[in-house]
Amino acid sequence: MLIDDAGPGLPTTFGGEVHTPTMDRIVKEGITYNRFHTTAMCSPTRASLLTGRNHHRVGNGQIAELANDWDGYSGRIPKSSALQAEVLKDYGYSTAAWGKWHNTPAEETTAAGPFENWPTSLGFEYFYGFLAGEASQYEPHLVRNTTVVTPPKTPEQGYHLSEDLADDAIGWLRKHKAFAPDKPFYMYWASGAIHGPPPRA
């Protein structure tokens, strides 16, 4: 789980004041990073987390919208720097990602592609979320794998992005458990809610 701009001191899980019992339970059953170097920007931090490398070494010294042709700032993770998902997939894991991606140069995020810098070309067998740095929580521009899709409900019907991402991830996990119960899996879930929660008009 990656939650933008929350700060480690926000949830009770890490000593904050916001009561987060579900996160407490998840942390007790999994692992957390407590010495991760944040770059203080979205794309670089994500690139570092997903590859385990310095953000400049993987072409993400800047946010994806400002990618350019300078060394370390192309916005393109080189094929020589495999993402965790690619490595785990090679070891027999099912891999999937949800939510905010923000590691594809902006000019490559249209429905026409190219798709080589999208999650499904970088080790994730499944992706549901948004490619940009921010998205409306009520009317987001969503992508499933490499296809632009509309949200399953309207805001008037109670749609909210975080709930949709969670429901889709739970649905994927149920299918995974039904079809391949003994196969390990890697889920990357990156909500956009705290980073850019535009108010509902």
N, C-alpha and C positions, 0 to 999 in steps of 0.2 A: 504494500500500500504506500502510495506517495500522495501526500496532501500538501498542496502549495500554500506557502505563506502563512501556515498555521503557527509556526514556531514551536520548538520542542517543549516550551514551558506552558503551552495552552491546555492540553488535556491532563487530567489527574494521573493518567498512565505514566507521565514523565514529570510529575510534581506540580502540575498546574492547577487551576481552579475550576476548569470545565469538567463536569462529571461525565466520564466516558467508560461505562462498565463493559460495553462490548469490546472496545479497544483493549481494555485491561485483560479480558479473557483471551483475545487473539494473541496478545503479546506473551501471555503465560504459556500458550500452546505452540508458539513459533519462535522466531528470532527477531531482534531489532538491531539496528546499527546505532552505536552510541559515540562513535568517533569518525563519522562521515564528514568529509570536507565539502561544505556547500559553496557554490560559486556566487551565490546571491542573485542568480538569474535562472530563469526557467530552463531553457534549452541546454545550457552548459551543465547544470546540475543533473538533469535527466541523462544526458549523454555519459557523464561520469558514472552515475549509478548503474546504468544499463550495461556499460562496458567494463567497469572497474578500472578505467584509465583517466588520466588527466584530460580535461575538456578540450584543451588546445591540441593534444595528440590525436583526438578523434574529430577534428574539424569543427568543434562547437564552442569556440571562444566567445561567441556572441549569440543573441537570440536568433532564431531561425529567420525571422523577418528581415534581419540585417545581414544575412549571409552574403559573402562577396568572394573574390578570387584570391584573397590573401591567405598565406599559409596559416592553418589553424582556425580559419574563420569561414570555411566553405559551406558549413551547415550540412555537410555530407559525411556520415561516419564511413571511413574507408573499409573496404572488404577485409583488409588485414586485421581489423579490430573487431572481432566477433562480439556480438551482444551475448549476455548470459543466456538469453532464449535460444540462440543458435547453438551454443555449446550443449545446453541441456537437451535440446531436441535431438542432437546427434547421439546423446546418451540414452535416448528412448523416452524422453518426457513428452507429454502433450503441453503445448505452450499457447497462451492466449493473453491478450492485453485489452484493457478497457479504459476509456476516459481520454484525458488530455495527452496527446502525443508530443507535439511541438518540437520535433526533431527532423523535419523535412523542410527544405527551403521553400519559402512561400510560393515561388513561381511554379513549384511542382505539386501543389496541393489541389489542383483542379480535377474535375472528374475525368479529364483526358490524360492525367498522369504527367510525366512518366512515374512508374510505381516502384522503382528500385530503392527509393528512400522511404517507403511506407513500411509500417510494422510487419506486414505479411511478406515482405522481401528481406526482412532483417531478423528472421528466426521465429516470429510469431505465426502460428498456424491460423490464428483467428484474431480479429480486431474489431471492436465496436467502440466508437468514440468520435473525437474530433481532432483534426490535425493542427489547428491553429493554437495560439497562445491563450485565447479566451473563447467562450461560447455562452450564448444565452442559456440560462438555466431552464427556460420555459419554451424556447423555440430555437434549439441548437441546429447547426449544420452538421449532420451526423454522417458517418461513414461506417459501413460494415464491410470489412476486408478491403476491397478497392471500389466499392459501389456506394454512391451517395444515396442515403435513405432518409425518409421522413420519420419523425418521432411516432411512436405507436398511438399516442393520444395528443389531443390539443391542450393548451393551457386551461381552457374552460372545463375540460374533462379531468383536470387535476394533474397534468403532466409536470414532472420535475426531473431534470437531468440525472441527479444523483440517484434517485430511486430507480430510474430506467437502467442506468449502468449496473446498479446492484442486482436488479431483477434479471438482467441479461447474463450477468456473471454467474448467478445462482443457477439459472437455466442451463448454462454451458456445463457447470460442474455436475449437475444432476445427470446430464447426458453422458458426460465422461465416466462417471461412476457406474452408470448402467451398462455402457458398452465396453469399458476397459477398466474394471474395478481395481486391478492390480498394477495398472500403469501409473507411474508418478506423474505429477503435473506441476507446472509453473504458471502462476497467475500474477499478472502485473495490473494493479488497479490504481488509476490516478485520477481522482476526482478533480473537477475544476471549480467546485463550489466556493471554497474560501478565497481562491485567487481572484476570481472575477464574478462576483454574484450581483449582476445588474438587477435593480429593483423591478418588480412587476408593475407595469403601468396600470 
